Amino acid sequence: MHREGHIGFSLIVLSVVMYLLHRWNLVLATIAIGFSTFPDVDLRMGIAHRKWTHNVFFAILSGLISGWITKEVGLGFEVGFWGAFGGVILHILADLLTYRSFAPFYPLFDGKISLKLFRSDNVLVNRGLLVLGVVTFIVLYGFGTFII
């Protein structure tokens, strides 16, 4: 999935979860959206795609580093940890919808999985998710903060 697809998918999930929990944290959401595209850094680094940066252990490491940074700047460890961890996990979940299988529990478990619903470069899916994500956020944030 491409950047806009990951951002849209993450906006949809985060908006629904925060709405249902009646707990909006825009700092955490911003960190999560930022980290929802971070695992694809492997493409720019020239390392194996969907191996080292597309697994739960990378999500934990990202969360720990981000949590330390947000703690140091006075925002608290939790907002950074859950934002980064959640963003990487949302990236992994979105990539599981595509055709290309990978091992989300690597290196502990090398079993590769994929739901094979669409190609990761499908423009309609990527742009559609972005539009749907923005609309979902606007609608649910509006309801979640002004109506309830």
C-alpha positions in Angstrom: 0.0 0.0 0.0 1.2 3.5 -0.7 1.6 6.5 1.7 -1.9 7.9 1.1 -3.5 4.5 1.6 -1.7 4.0 4.9 -2.7 7.5 6.1 -6.3 6.9 5.1 -6.5 3.5 6.7 -5.0 4.8 9.9 -7.3 7.7 10.0 -10.3 5.4 9.7 -9.2 3.1 12.4 -8.0 5.8 14.8 -11.2 7.8 14.3 -13.5 4.9 15.0 -11.5 3.7 18.0 -11.3 7.2 19.6 -14.9 7.9 18.9 -16.1 4.6 20.4 -13.8 5.2 23.5 -15.0 8.8 23.8 -11.3 9.7 24.1 -9.7 11.9 21.6 -6.0 12.5 21.8 -4.8 14.5 18.8 -1.2 14.3 19.8 -1.3 10.5 19.9 -3.3 10.4 16.7 -0.7 12.7 14.9 2.2 10.5 16.1 0.3 7.4 14.9 -0.5 8.9 11.5 3.2 9.8 11.1 4.4 6.4 12.1 1.8 4.7 9.8 4.1 5.4 6.9 7.4 4.8 8.7 7.9 1.1 8.1 8.3 1.8 4.3 11.6 3.5 5.2 13.1 0.1 4.2 12.5 1.0 0.6 14.7 4.1 0.9 17.3 2.3 2.9 17.7 -0.5 0.4 17.0 -3.3 2.8 14.5 -6.1 2.3 11.0 -4.7 2.0 8.5 -5.9 4.6 11.1 -7.9 6.6 12.9 -5.8 9.2 10.4 -2.9 9.5 7.1 -4.7 9.0 6.8 -6.7 12.2 5.6 -6.4 15.8 9.1 -6.1 17.2 9.8 -3.0 15.0 6.5 -1.6 16.3 7.7 -2.1 19.9 11.1 -0.6 19.2 9.5 2.4 17.5 7.1 2.9 20.4 9.9 2.7 23.0 12.0 5.3 21.2 9.1 7.6 20.5 7.9 7.2 24.1 11.3 8.2 25.4 11.3 11.3 23.2 7.8 12.4 24.2 8.7 11.9 27.8 11.7 14.1 27.5 9.7 16.9 25.9 7.0 16.7 28.6 4.2 14.9 26.8 4.6 11.7 28.7 5.9 8.3 27.7 2.5 6.8 26.9 1.4 9.2 24.2 4.7 8.6 22.3 4.8 4.8 22.8 1.1 4.1 21.9 1.3 6.6 19.0 4.3 5.1 17.3 3.5 1.5 18.2 -0.1 2.0 17.0 1.0 3.6 13.8 3.4 0.8 12.9 0.8 -1.8 13.8 -1.8 0.0 11.6 0.8 0.0 8.7 1.2 -3.8 9.2 -2.5 -4.4 9.3 -3.0 -2.4 6.1 -0.2 -4.2 4.3 -1.8 -7.5 5.3 -4.8 -6.6 3.0 -2.5 -6.6 -0.1 -1.4 -9.5 -2.2 2.2 -9.7 -1.1 2.7 -11.9 2.0 5.1 -11.1 4.8 6.0 -12.2 8.3 4.5 -9.8 10.9 6.1 -11.7 13.8 9.6 -12.0 12.2 12.2 -12.9 13.5 10.4 -15.0 16.1 8.1 -16.6 13.6 8.8 -16.6 9.9 5.3 -17.5 8.7 4.2 -15.2 5.9 0.6 -14.2 5.6 -1.6 -12.0 3.4 -5.3 -11.5 2.8 -4.7 -10.8 -0.9 -7.6 -8.4 -1.3 -5.9 -5.9 -3.7 -2.5 -4.9 -5.1 -0.6 -2.4 -3.0 -0.2 0.0 -5.9 -4.0 0.1 -6.6 -4.6 3.9 -7.1 -8.3 3.6 -6.5 -7.8 1.8 -3.2 -5.0 4.1 -2.0 -6.8 7.4 -2.8 -10.2 6.0 -1.7 -8.8 5.1 1.7 -7.3 8.6 2.1 -10.6 10.3 1.2 -12.6 7.9 3.4 -10.1 8.4 6.2 -10.3 12.2 6.1 -14.1 12.1 5.9 -14.3 9.6 8.8 -12.1 11.8 10.9 -14.0 15.0 10.2 -17.4 13.3 10.9 -16.5 11.4 14.0 -14.3 14.1 15.5 -17.1 16.5 15.0 -19.6 14.1 16.6 -17.1 13.0 19.3 -16.2 16.5 20.5 -19.2 18.6 19.8 -22.3 16.4 20.0 -21.5 13.9 22.7 
